[in-house]
Amino acid sequence: MTYGGKQKFRDRSSVSILDNRLIARVLAVQSLSVLGRHVGLATLAGIIAGGIVGGVGGRIAMRVTGFVAGPPLVGITTTNGNRVGDITLGGTIGVLLVGVALGVLGGLVYAVLEPWLRRFRPWQGFAFGAFLLVAAGVSVLDPVNSDFSRFGSAPLNVAMFGALFLLFGILIAWVFDRLPAIAAQSGTPARFVVGLGWLALLLTGALLLLSASGLGTSPDALPTLVTVGSLSVAALALWRRVTALGYAALGLLLLAGAARLVSALPVLLEGL
């Protein structure tokens, strides 16, 4: 081979290496874009479901509790600082914002679990709600909160607020199944949904940073770390196609949550 031939071979090899690197970078950017859109749309679905179920549904459950409690308990202050029987704009907005914030976190969890839940179709929403109830039910059904047994019927209160998890799971799955189809179309509605998805992703990042900043002083730091660790392992296991490891991580999360929930129920139902 002549010198010119060797030089051409080297040039072609260099171009080939550059092309491969460029292709790898393009594929990496595309993968990150797909991942970001998936998480963003799941979080957007969580915001919608959280606002409806957690905000509106939670407010209705509180009103039912106040109605069952009866006139003798009207005006008594709850552990959250609210007065039984009072309906205020500030209180309603507060409940709605809490529902939206929890919906953001629920949407993030759904983004991780959605690939695992596809085998349960068309019941993936109910399965997700049941998973949340078992794994994170004590975040709402808090045994420290004596209001469950102080006002109204304790079994009814536990049933109503526990049902919110199931309703949230059903609604977020229903909304999420429709958002990608809208986003894949052309036109203003598609761009609007895609933009809201990216905004929801930014909101998720901000909320995670805010939650992480207060984790050190939180009494629920250990359960939170277990949850984050289990979901992270499940996501990595799905990416690396090590399904057994993913099921083990999710099973650990369910067992830990079930233990806390079972121990909380007798306290919540105290006084029966």
Beta strands, then each sheet from edge to edge (+ up, - down):
end
